Amino acid sequence: MLLGWHYRWEYANDYGANQHLASLGFIVLSVDYRLSVGYGQAFQFAENTGARGAAEYRDVVAAGRYLQTRADVDPARIGVWGASLGGYLTALALGRNSDVFAAGVDMHGVHDRLPAMNAMLQARAIAGDGITEADMRQALKVAFASSPIAAVPTWKSPVLLIHGDDDRTVDFHQTVISSGGSWRKA
């Protein structure tokens, strides 16, 4: 992230939250991962990101593993938080690497990449883009594997899920499925 207050309100809020955590004695590492804005298309749309493989998650897990090596960090008490795409990455972190991330806060994260990928593939098929049924099945398989819902069986860390029911960017259903529907844990 930028060093200081960002010109976009959501990033300014993130910076403020990080400063508050630091003022309470927490060590904060803020990762500007793939798919983030302001770095050019090659960085933002790197290969296999999002529903095409979630490659941007590597940036987050590398940061967590780095923190585990620091003498001033308790490796058993590393938390992760994020909003929107950051919430998606938080959910991936908790689902894929509960051994690294002990807890998390996920604010209006995208948890299921299948609906968006399916709509895009259907539109391409209707437009006569030459996409085959086999291509669609493979893309949906990758989209599911790129979603936090695929990592529910390995998710051990506690999480606080926050989502406004009138969110106009990330469908509220994305959090409902994670807290009740197909994500319900015993």
C-alpha positions as CSV (number, residue, x, y, z in Angstrom):
1,M,0.0,0.0,0.0
2,L,1.0,3.6,-0.2
3,L,3.0,4.9,2.7
4,G,0.4,7.2,4.2
5,W,-3.2,8.1,3.5
6,H,-4.5,6.9,0.2
7,Y,-6.5,9.0,-2.2
8,R,-9.2,6.3,-2.4
9,W,-11.4,6.2,0.7
10,E,-11.4,2.4,1.1
11,Y,-7.6,2.3,1.1
12,A,-7.5,5.2,3.4
13,N,-9.8,3.3,5.8
14,D,-7.4,0.3,5.5
15,Y,-4.4,2.4,6.3
16,G,-6.3,3.9,9.3
17,A,-7.2,0.5,10.6
18,N,-3.6,-0.7,10.2
19,Q,-2.4,2.4,12.1
20,H,-4.8,1.7,14.9
21,L,-3.7,-1.9,15.2
22,A,0.0,-0.7,15.3
23,S,-0.9,1.8,18.0
24,L,-2.2,-1.1,20.1
25,G,1.1,-3.0,19.8
26,F,0.3,-5.3,16.9
27,I,2.9,-5.8,14.1
28,V,1.1,-5.0,10.8
29,L,2.3,-6.1,7.4
30,S,0.1,-4.7,4.6
31,V,0.4,-6.6,1.4
32,D,-0.6,-5.1,-1.9
33,Y,-1.2,-8.3,-3.8
34,R,-1.9,-9.2,-7.4
35,L,-5.2,-7.8,-8.7
36,S,-4.6,-4.6,-6.7
37,V,-4.9,-1.3,-8.5
38,G,-2.2,1.3,-9.5
39,Y,0.6,-0.9,-10.7
40,G,-0.1,-1.5,-14.3
41,Q,-1.9,-4.3,-16.2
42,A,0.9,-6.9,-16.0
43,F,0.9,-6.8,-12.2
44,Q,-2.9,-6.4,-11.8
45,F,-3.9,-9.1,-14.2
46,A,-1.1,-11.6,-13.7
47,E,-1.5,-15.1,-15.0
48,N,-3.8,-17.4,-13.1
49,T,-5.2,-14.8,-10.8
50,G,-8.8,-14.7,-9.4
51,A,-11.1,-17.4,-10.6
52,R,-8.4,-18.7,-13.0
53,G,-6.2,-20.0,-10.1
54,A,-6.0,-17.6,-7.2
55,A,-2.2,-17.1,-7.9
56,E,-2.4,-13.7,-6.0
57,Y,-2.8,-15.7,-2.8
58,R,0.9,-16.6,-3.0
59,D,1.7,-13.0,-2.0
60,V,-0.4,-13.3,1.2
61,V,0.9,-16.7,2.3
62,A,4.5,-15.5,1.6
63,A,3.9,-12.6,3.9
64,G,2.5,-14.8,6.6
65,R,5.5,-17.2,6.4
66,Y,7.9,-14.2,6.5
67,L,6.2,-13.0,9.7
68,Q,6.6,-16.5,11.2
69,T,10.4,-16.1,10.9
70,R,10.7,-12.8,12.8
71,A,11.9,-13.0,16.4
72,D,9.4,-10.2,17.4
73,V,6.4,-12.2,16.2
74,D,4.7,-15.1,17.9
75,P,4.3,-17.5,14.9
76,A,1.2,-19.1,16.5
77,R,-0.7,-15.7,16.7
78,I,-0.6,-14.3,13.2
79,G,-4.0,-12.9,12.1
80,V,-5.2,-11.8,8.7
81,W,-7.9,-9.3,7.7
82,G,-9.2,-7.8,4.5
83,A,-12.2,-6.4,2.7
84,S,-13.7,-7.3,-0.6
85,L,-10.9,-8.9,-2.5
86,G,-8.9,-8.7,0.7
87,G,-11.8,-10.6,2.4
88,Y,-11.5,-13.2,-0.3
89,L,-7.8,-13.6,0.4
90,T,-8.5,-13.7,4.1
91,A,-10.9,-16.6,3.6
92,L,-8.3,-18.4,1.4
93,A,-5.7,-17.8,4.1
94,L,-7.8,-19.3,6.8
95,G,-9.0,-22.2,4.7
96,R,-5.7,-23.1,3.1
97,N,-3.2,-22.1,5.8
98,S,-4.7,-22.3,9.2
99,D,-1.2,-23.5,10.2
100,V,0.0,-19.9,9.4
101,F,-3.0,-17.8,10.1
102,A,-4.5,-18.2,13.6
103,A,-7.6,-15.9,13.1
104,G,-9.1,-13.5,10.7
105,V,-11.6,-10.8,9.9
106,D,-13.3,-11.1,6.5
107,M,-15.3,-8.0,5.5
108,H,-17.6,-8.5,2.5
109,G,-15.3,-11.0,0.9
110,V,-16.1,-13.0,-2.3
111,H,-16.2,-16.6,-1.3
112,D,-17.6,-18.4,-4.3
113,R,-16.2,-17.6,-7.8
114,L,-18.5,-20.0,-9.6
115,P,-21.5,-17.7,-10.3
116,A,-19.4,-14.9,-11.9
117,M,-17.3,-17.4,-13.9
118,N,-20.3,-19.3,-15.1
119,A,-22.0,-16.0,-16.2
120,M,-18.9,-15.0,-18.1
121,L,-18.5,-18.4,-19.8
122,Q,-22.2,-18.4,-20.8
123,A,-21.9,-14.9,-22.3
124,R,-18.8,-16.0,-24.3
125,A,-20.7,-19.1,-25.5
126,I,-23.7,-17.1,-26.6
127,A,-21.4,-14.6,-28.4
128,G,-20.0,-17.5,-30.4
129,D,-16.6,-17.1,-28.9
130,G,-15.7,-20.8,-29.8
131,I,-15.7,-21.9,-26.2
132,T,-16.5,-25.6,-25.9
133,E,-18.4,-27.5,-23.2
134,A,-15.2,-29.1,-22.1
135,D,-13.5,-25.7,-21.8
136,M,-16.5,-24.5,-19.7
137,R,-16.3,-27.5,-17.4
138,Q,-12.5,-27.0,-16.9
139,A,-12.9,-23.3,-16.2
140,L,-15.6,-23.9,-13.6
141,K,-13.5,-26.6,-11.9
142,V,-10.6,-24.1,-11.6
143,A,-13.0,-21.4,-10.4
144,F,-14.3,-23.7,-7.6
145,A,-10.7,-24.6,-6.6
146,S,-9.9,-20.9,-6.6
147,S,-12.7,-20.1,-4.2
148,P,-12.5,-20.2,-0.4
149,I,-15.5,-22.6,-0.3
150,A,-13.2,-25.3,-1.7
151,A,-11.0,-25.0,1.4
152,V,-13.7,-25.4,4.0
153,P,-12.6,-28.9,5.0
154,T,-9.1,-27.6,6.0
155,W,-10.4,-24.4,7.7
156,K,-9.6,-24.5,11.4
157,S,-9.0,-20.8,12.4
158,P,-11.8,-18.6,13.8
159,V,-13.1,-15.8,11.6
160,L,-15.3,-12.7,12.1
161,L,-17.5,-12.2,9.0
162,I,-18.8,-8.7,8.4
163,H,-21.1,-7.8,5.5
164,G,-23.7,-5.1,4.9
165,D,-27.0,-6.5,3.6
166,D,-27.3,-3.6,1.1
167,D,-23.8,-4.0,-0.4
168,R,-23.9,-3.0,-4.1
169,T,-20.5,-4.3,-5.0
170,V,-20.2,-7.8,-3.3
171,D,-23.5,-9.7,-3.1
172,F,-24.5,-10.3,0.5
173,H,-25.1,-13.9,-0.4
174,Q,-21.3,-14.4,-0.6
175,T,-21.1,-14.1,3.2
176,V,-24.4,-15.9,3.9
177,I,-23.1,-19.0,2.2
178,S,-19.9,-18.8,4.2
179,S,-21.6,-18.5,7.6
180,G,-24.7,-20.7,7.1
181,G,-25.4,-22.5,3.9
182,S,-22.7,-24.7,2.5
183,W,-20.1,-23.6,5.0
184,R,-21.8,-24.6,8.2
185,K,-19.4,-26.2,10.5
186,A,-20.2,-28.6,13.3
